[in-house]
Amino acid sequence: MEDSPQHHSDHHHEHNHNHPQQQPSSSPPTTGTCCKCGGPTTFAPPPPSPSFTSPPPTYRPIRAPAIPPDPNSPRTITLPHHFLLPTKRIQSPDDIRRFHSSASGQNFLGFVAALSASVRACKISDPCHQSPATLSLLSLLQTLIQFADDTPPLPQPARFGNVAFRSWHEKMSSAAESLILPLLPEPLRDAAAELVPYFTDSFGNASRIDYGTGHETNFAAFLYCLARLAVIEESDYPAVVVRVFVKYLELMRKLQLQYCLEPAGSHGVWGLDDYHFLPFIFGSSQLIDHKYMKPKSIHNTDILENFSNEYLYLACIAFVKKVKKGVFAEHSPMLDDISGVPSWSKVNSGLLKMYKAEVLEKVPIMQHFLFGSLINWYV
């Protein structure tokens, strides 16, 4: 028995029976039984996730500086400083709560929110300030792309996990310190030892030949550490997103396709994306208050073809549609649901809360997160 258009609309976007006038979804009729409402559906219901219609996140004002300025120094740390080799600390939900209640947890999430706010209503091609640090980061990432060009995949029958990725990863790891040192002024060169572990864990796992949002979070942590060192300043944030992170995404898409990286910790169809989360946050901020493009515009092929080079969110949707075949609502129901949200500002605030809940509060992901002197662990 197929559900009525009205029932399917309520089931497809959210189980809210207080809004009977909600518009029907364009998704195809479904079969099966939903454990929430008892209505027909193709998939099992998704794991609970933050609402996209509630107020913006309360953990930190979106436009507040991510790192409090040090009145006595141009840096956020004072020299001399004792840098530490970062180690893993999180083992339980209690550790997760401790991290998020600490200044380190709040400032790291604030850094992500500040990066997002910095590109509000900005296109990728818009001019932006590029400091020597951002130019060095771009050069670093281009070197890693060249490593991939020089390390072709090996012939093998397996669908996922081309072993040539291990050779690429070894090249990257061996060169890591020499790639990072040009970013650091002479007084901060000792920080390289603390930065390298974040950097080398930003591009996937060599033994499992996989990549996921935990690795992406390590790259954000690497950037946050550079901000703690004042190598990256707030004036650099737009370029960090629309230049550096765009280049990072280019590298990771190349590695994912070239070496068939396994998705690490994927939620399957109920995940936002097999590999990434942050470009959806940054990309939704780019589109806030756009005159013509709304969240539902992701279903317009012409918009994706003409504007995915300018907006990260549209680029991610275009990539998903390229690598996944079939009905979009079936292989990416979470993204399809989000397209029904009325405004990009609500999408952006919802994604920030979802990132905290589905990535930064998940022990299987955060058990690999590293803590040193720049991202402190508080006992």
C-alpha positions as CSV (number, residue, x, y, z in Angstrom):
1,M,0.0,0.0,0.0
2,E,1.4,3.3,-1.0
3,D,1.2,6.4,1.3
4,S,-0.8,9.4,0.3
5,P,1.1,12.5,-0.9
6,Q,0.3,14.3,2.3
7,H,1.5,11.4,4.6
8,H,4.6,11.0,2.5
9,S,5.4,14.7,2.8
10,D,5.1,14.6,6.6
11,H,7.2,11.4,6.8
12,H,9.8,12.6,4.4
13,H,10.8,15.9,6.0
14,E,9.9,15.5,9.7
15,H,7.3,13.7,11.8
16,N,5.4,16.9,12.8
17,H,1.7,16.4,12.7
18,N,1.0,19.9,13.9
19,H,1.6,21.3,10.4
20,P,-0.9,19.6,8.2
21,Q,-0.5,22.1,5.4
22,Q,3.1,21.1,4.6
23,Q,3.8,20.8,0.8
24,P,4.1,17.3,-0.6
25,S,7.6,16.0,-1.3
26,S,8.8,15.4,-4.8
27,S,10.3,12.1,-3.7
28,P,8.9,8.9,-5.1
29,P,6.4,6.7,-3.2
30,T,8.1,4.3,-0.8
31,T,7.5,0.9,0.8
32,G,8.3,-0.7,4.1
33,T,7.3,0.5,7.6
34,C,8.7,3.4,9.5
35,C,9.3,2.7,13.2
36,K,8.3,6.3,14.1
37,C,4.9,6.8,12.4
38,G,4.1,3.3,11.1
39,G,3.8,4.7,7.5
40,P,5.4,3.3,4.4
41,T,9.1,4.1,3.8
42,T,12.0,2.6,1.8
43,F,14.7,3.0,4.5
44,A,15.0,2.6,8.3
45,P,14.5,5.9,10.0
46,P,17.7,8.0,10.5
47,P,19.5,8.4,13.8
48,P,18.3,11.4,15.8
49,S,19.9,14.6,14.6
50,P,19.5,18.2,15.5
51,S,16.5,20.1,14.1
52,F,17.1,22.4,11.2
53,T,14.4,24.8,12.3
54,S,15.5,25.5,15.9
55,P,17.5,28.6,16.8
56,P,21.2,28.9,16.0
57,P,23.6,27.0,18.2
58,T,24.1,28.4,21.7
59,Y,27.6,27.0,22.3
60,R,29.2,30.1,20.9
61,P,28.0,33.3,19.1
62,I,28.5,32.6,15.4
63,R,30.3,35.9,14.8
64,A,32.4,35.9,17.9
65,P,36.2,35.6,17.5
66,A,37.2,31.9,17.8
67,I,40.2,32.7,19.9
68,P,40.3,35.4,22.6
69,P,43.1,38.0,21.7
70,D,46.1,38.1,24.0
71,P,46.5,41.7,25.1
72,N,50.2,41.2,25.9
73,S,51.2,39.5,22.7
74,P,50.4,39.4,19.0
75,R,50.1,35.6,19.4
76,T,47.6,33.6,21.3
77,I,50.4,31.8,23.0
78,T,53.3,33.5,24.8
79,L,56.9,32.6,24.1
80,P,58.9,30.7,25.2
81,H,56.3,27.9,25.0
82,H,56.7,24.2,25.7
83,F,55.2,22.3,22.8
84,L,54.1,18.7,23.3
85,L,53.8,15.7,21.1
86,P,50.0,15.4,20.9
87,T,48.3,12.2,22.2
88,K,44.9,10.6,22.2
89,R,42.8,11.2,25.4
90,I,39.1,10.5,24.6
91,Q,37.9,7.0,25.5
92,S,34.3,7.4,26.8
93,P,31.2,9.6,26.6
94,D,32.4,11.3,29.9
95,D,35.6,12.3,28.1
96,I,33.5,13.7,25.3
97,R,31.5,15.8,27.8
98,R,34.7,17.0,29.4
99,F,36.1,18.1,26.1
100,H,33.0,20.1,25.1
101,S,32.8,21.8,28.5
102,S,36.4,22.9,28.2
103,A,37.8,26.0,26.6
104,S,39.6,23.8,24.1
105,G,36.4,22.2,22.9
106,Q,34.4,25.5,22.8
107,N,37.2,27.4,21.0
108,F,37.7,24.6,18.4
109,L,34.0,24.5,17.6
110,G,34.0,28.3,17.7
111,F,36.9,28.3,15.1
112,V,34.7,26.2,12.7
113,A,31.8,28.6,13.3
114,A,34.0,31.6,12.7
115,L,35.4,30.1,9.4
116,S,31.8,29.5,8.3
117,A,30.7,33.1,9.2
118,S,33.7,34.5,7.3
119,V,32.5,33.3,3.9
120,R,28.9,34.3,4.4
121,A,27.5,35.4,1.0
122,C,31.0,34.9,-0.6
123,K,31.7,33.1,-3.9
124,I,34.8,31.0,-4.3
125,S,36.1,33.4,-7.1
126,D,35.6,36.5,-5.0
127,P,38.8,38.4,-4.2
128,C,40.1,37.9,-0.7
129,H,43.2,38.7,1.3
130,Q,45.9,36.0,0.9
131,S,48.7,36.1,3.5
132,P,52.0,34.4,3.1
133,A,50.7,31.7,5.4
134,T,47.7,30.9,3.2
135,L,49.9,30.9,0.1
136,S,52.3,28.5,1.8
137,L,49.3,26.2,2.7
138,L,48.2,26.2,-0.9
139,S,51.7,25.3,-2.1
140,L,51.8,22.5,0.5
141,L,48.6,21.0,-0.7
142,Q,49.6,21.3,-4.4
143,T,52.8,19.3,-3.5
144,L,50.5,16.6,-2.1
145,I,48.5,16.6,-5.3
146,Q,51.7,16.2,-7.3
147,F,52.6,13.2,-5.0
148,A,49.3,11.7,-6.1
149,D,50.1,12.4,-9.8
150,D,53.4,10.6,-9.3
151,T,51.9,7.6,-7.5
152,P,49.3,6.0,-9.9
153,P,46.9,3.3,-8.6
154,L,48.0,-0.3,-8.9
155,P,46.0,-2.9,-10.8
156,Q,43.9,-5.0,-8.3
157,P,40.5,-6.6,-8.3
158,A,39.2,-5.1,-5.1
159,R,36.7,-2.3,-5.4
160,F,37.9,-0.3,-2.4
161,G,41.4,0.3,-1.1
162,N,44.0,0.6,-3.7
163,V,47.3,-0.2,-2.0
164,A,49.1,2.5,-3.9
165,F,47.5,4.9,-1.4
166,R,50.0,3.6,1.2
167,S,52.9,4.7,-1.0
168,W,51.3,8.2,-1.3
169,H,50.7,8.3,2.4
170,E,54.3,7.4,3.1
171,K,55.6,10.2,0.8
172,M,53.3,12.6,2.6
173,S,54.3,11.5,6.1
174,S,58.0,11.6,5.2
175,A,57.7,15.1,3.8
176,A,55.4,16.5,6.5
177,E,57.8,18.4,8.7
178,S,59.6,19.9,5.7
179,L,56.3,21.0,4.3
180,I,55.1,22.6,7.6
181,L,58.3,24.4,8.5
182,P,57.9,27.1,5.8
183,L,54.7,28.1,7.6
184,L,56.4,28.9,10.9
185,P,58.5,32.0,11.8
186,E,61.8,31.2,13.5
187,P,60.6,31.5,17.1
188,L,57.8,29.0,16.4
189,R,59.8,26.3,14.5
190,D,59.7,24.0,17.6
191,A,55.9,23.9,17.0
192,A,56.4,21.6,14.0
193,A,56.7,18.5,16.2
194,E,53.2,19.2,17.6
195,L,51.7,20.1,14.3
196,V,52.9,17.1,12.3
197,P,50.6,14.4,13.9
198,Y,47.5,16.6,13.1
199,F,48.7,17.1,9.6
200,T,49.6,13.4,8.8
201,D,46.2,12.2,10.1
202,S,44.3,14.7,7.9
203,F,44.3,12.6,4.7
204,G,43.1,9.1,5.7
205,N,44.4,6.0,7.3
206,A,47.2,4.1,5.4
207,S,46.6,0.7,6.9
208,R,42.8,0.7,6.4
209,I,43.0,2.8,3.2
210,D,40.0,4.8,4.3
211,Y,39.0,8.4,4.9
212,G,36.2,10.1,6.8
213,T,35.0,13.1,8.9
214,G,37.5,12.3,11.6
215,H,40.4,12.9,9.2
216,E,38.7,16.0,8.0
217,T,38.4,17.2,11.6
218,N,42.1,16.7,12.1
219,F,42.8,19.0,9.2
220,A,40.5,21.6,10.8
221,A,42.5,21.0,14.1
222,F,45.7,21.6,12.2
223,L,44.4,24.9,10.9
224,Y,43.1,25.7,14.4
225,C,46.6,25.1,15.8
226,L,48.0,27.5,13.2
227,A,45.4,30.1,14.4
228,R,46.5,29.5,18.0
229,L,50.1,30.3,16.9
230,A,48.8,33.4,15.1
231,V,50.3,32.0,11.8
232,I,46.7,32.3,10.6
233,E,44.8,35.4,11.7
234,E,41.2,36.3,11.5
235,S,41.7,38.3,8.4
236,D,42.9,35.1,6.7
237,Y,39.7,33.1,7.5
238,P,37.9,33.8,4.2
239,A,41.0,32.6,2.2
240,V,41.4,29.6,4.6
241,V,37.9,28.5,3.4
242,V,37.6,29.5,-0.3
243,R,41.3,29.0,-1.1
244,V,42.9,26.5,1.3
245,F,39.9,24.3,2.2
246,V,38.8,24.3,-1.5
247,K,42.3,23.0,-2.4
248,Y,42.2,20.4,0.4
249,L,38.8,19.2,-0.9
250,E,40.3,19.0,-4.4
251,L,43.1,16.8,-3.0
252,M,40.8,14.6,-1.1
253,R,38.4,14.1,-4.0
254,K,41.4,13.1,-6.1
255,L,42.6,10.6,-3.4
256,Q,39.1,9.2,-2.9
257,L,38.6,8.5,-6.6
258,Q,42.2,7.5,-7.5
259,Y,42.8,5.1,-4.7
260,C,39.1,4.1,-4.0
261,L,39.3,5.1,-0.4
262,E,36.8,3.3,1.9
263,P,34.5,5.6,3.7
264,A,35.5,5.6,7.4
265,G,32.6,5.4,9.8
266,S,29.9,6.1,7.2
267,H,26.3,6.3,8.3
268,G,25.2,4.8,5.0
269,V,22.3,6.4,3.3
270,W,21.5,8.3,6.5
271,G,24.8,10.0,6.6
272,L,25.3,13.5,5.2
273,D,28.1,12.4,2.9
274,D,30.4,9.3,2.8
275,Y,33.5,11.4,3.4
276,H,33.0,15.1,4.3
277,F,31.0,17.4,6.5
278,L,32.7,20.8,6.7
279,P,32.2,21.8,3.1
280,F,28.4,21.6,3.6
281,I,28.7,24.0,6.6
282,F,31.0,26.4,4.8
283,G,29.0,26.1,1.6
284,S,25.6,26.8,3.2
285,S,27.1,30.0,4.7
286,Q,28.2,31.1,1.3
287,L,24.6,30.9,0.1
288,I,22.9,32.7,3.0
289,D,20.6,35.4,1.7
290,H,21.3,34.5,-2.0
291,K,18.7,36.2,-4.1
292,Y,17.8,33.3,-6.3
293,M,19.3,30.0,-5.0
294,K,17.4,28.3,-2.2
295,P,18.1,25.0,-0.5
296,K,15.6,23.3,-2.9
297,S,17.8,24.6,-5.8
298,I,20.1,21.5,-5.4
299,H,17.5,19.6,-7.5
300,N,18.1,22.0,-10.5
301,T,20.6,20.5,-12.8
302,D,21.4,23.8,-14.6
303,I,22.2,25.5,-11.2
304,L,24.6,22.7,-10.3
305,E,26.3,22.8,-13.6
306,N,26.7,26.6,-13.6
307,F,27.4,27.4,-10.0
308,S,29.1,24.3,-8.4
309,N,32.5,26.0,-9.1
310,E,31.4,28.9,-7.0
311,Y,29.7,27.4,-4.0
312,L,31.0,24.5,-1.9
313,Y,27.6,23.2,-1.0
314,L,26.6,22.9,-4.7
315,A,30.0,21.3,-5.5
316,C,29.4,18.6,-2.9
317,I,25.9,17.9,-4.2
318,A,27.2,17.7,-7.7
319,F,29.9,15.2,-6.6
320,V,27.4,13.0,-4.8
321,K,25.2,12.9,-7.9
322,K,28.2,12.1,-10.0
323,V,29.4,9.1,-7.9
324,K,26.0,7.7,-6.8
325,K,23.5,6.5,-9.2
326,G,19.7,6.2,-8.8
327,V,17.1,8.5,-7.2
328,F,18.7,11.2,-5.1
329,A,16.1,10.9,-2.3
330,E,17.0,7.2,-2.0
331,H,20.8,7.3,-1.9
332,S,21.0,10.6,-0.1
333,P,17.8,11.1,2.0
334,M,19.4,13.4,4.5
335,L,20.6,15.8,1.9
336,D,17.2,15.5,0.2
337,D,15.4,16.3,3.5
338,I,17.7,19.4,4.1
339,S,16.6,20.7,0.7
340,G,13.2,21.2,2.2
341,V,14.5,23.7,4.8
342,P,13.2,27.2,3.9
343,S,16.5,29.2,4.2
344,W,20.2,28.7,4.1
345,S,20.7,30.4,7.5
346,K,18.6,27.6,9.0
347,V,20.6,25.0,7.1
348,N,23.8,26.5,8.3
349,S,22.9,26.6,11.9
350,G,21.4,23.1,11.8
351,L,24.6,21.7,10.2
352,L,26.8,23.3,12.8
353,K,24.8,21.6,15.5
354,M,24.7,18.4,13.5
355,Y,28.5,18.5,13.2
356,K,28.9,18.8,16.9
357,A,26.4,16.0,17.6
358,E,27.4,13.6,14.8
359,V,31.2,14.1,14.6
360,L,32.6,15.9,17.7
361,E,30.4,14.0,20.2
362,K,30.9,10.5,18.7
363,V,33.5,8.4,20.7
364,P,34.4,6.2,17.6
365,I,35.5,9.4,15.8
366,M,36.9,11.5,18.6
367,Q,38.9,8.6,20.2
368,H,41.5,9.4,17.5
369,F,41.5,13.2,18.2
370,L,44.8,14.5,19.5
371,F,45.6,16.8,22.4
372,G,48.8,18.7,23.1
373,S,49.7,22.2,24.3
374,L,47.8,24.0,21.5
375,I,44.6,21.9,22.0
376,N,44.7,21.2,25.7
377,W,43.2,18.3,27.5
378,Y,41.7,19.3,30.8
379,V,41.7,16.8,33.7
